[in-house]
Amino acid sequence: MAALYWAFQGWSTAVRFRFDMAVVQFVSDVVMYILITHLYRNFANKNRWQDLAIEKLIWRMLIVIPVMGVFFTIVTLSKLYLVRLLFLSHPGQTFIDFFSLNAAGIFIAGIRLMAIWLLAYHLYHYAKREMRLSVENARLELSFKQSQLDNLSAQLNPHFLFNALNNIKSLVYTRPEAAGRAIDLLSELLRSGLYKGSAMLIRLNEEIDLVRDYLELEGLRMEERLTYDLDIDISLSGLMVPRLCIQTLVENAVKHGIALEKQGGKIEVIIHEQHGLVSIRVLNPGKLQQNKTVAGIGVRNLKERLELSYQHLASFNLYEMDQKVCAEIKIPIR
């Protein structure tokens, strides 16, 4: 900087050699210090130091920093002396004298600079490793949850199919003319809902179509003992919901509610938005005491799927209101 100052004052001719020397010093510094750090980088990569725990890495740094400080001192002093020989006709000192006089100060500076560089280098790689591990852990967790959901889905399909076939079997003996329609409905259920690949979420309107087909299928068996009413906010038609979640509640309401009532009753499906959540309620006549022990595979399966898909953001509750049993799911709007 001093050389530049005097150059702009018009003394550039007198001190031109100092400016040239400064340029050489700068370029040689860049080249040599990049070389030193590059050699360390290759050594660290070869020995996989980036994968070490912090404690083990710190002990190695306590050895490496002084060693790199020594290299820094030797390289820097050698370079400085050679530049002096190149630009000054009378250096005034032998290399030994020059080295002895300046070694301590350069070594301390080297320790400081190498420590800063090593800290920055390993902090960068540590942060990069942690990010990579976080992404990998998230991927593994997602894969594990998907595997769990696939297993639950594999359990659910045979469970539903078994119940539907039992219903059709009873129709074959009691109402043969209705058995054909029941088979058509079951085919539609299988085609549109049960075998949609690995999709765990479907649109609400598609789930409601499944529920209608299922209720019609049950209606063929139970005749006038089963009626139903659907009260659904049409603006939620495109909402993604867990596959067969409403059908499971309806099936449970029919099996453990309507089927136990001599006169039958009405199934009510009510779906509305409440405080940023979607409330899905299925009501059937009866008392909760009759339903306390009916946590079958469908309901258990549903609870697990809700937990896997939404964690603590979704809920399932079973309660009694106005001589009716209400099964309610609340899920976040996505």
PyMOL commands that set and color helices and strands:
alter all, ss='L'
color gray80, all
select helices_A, chain A and resi 2-46+49-51+54-87+95-174+176-194+204-225+234-236+245-256+258-260+288-291+297-313
alter helices_A, ss='H'
color red, helices_A
select strands_A, chain A and resi 201-203+226-232+240-242+265-274+277-285+315-321+324-332
alter strands_A, ss='S'
color yellow, strands_A
deselect
rebuild
show_as cartoon
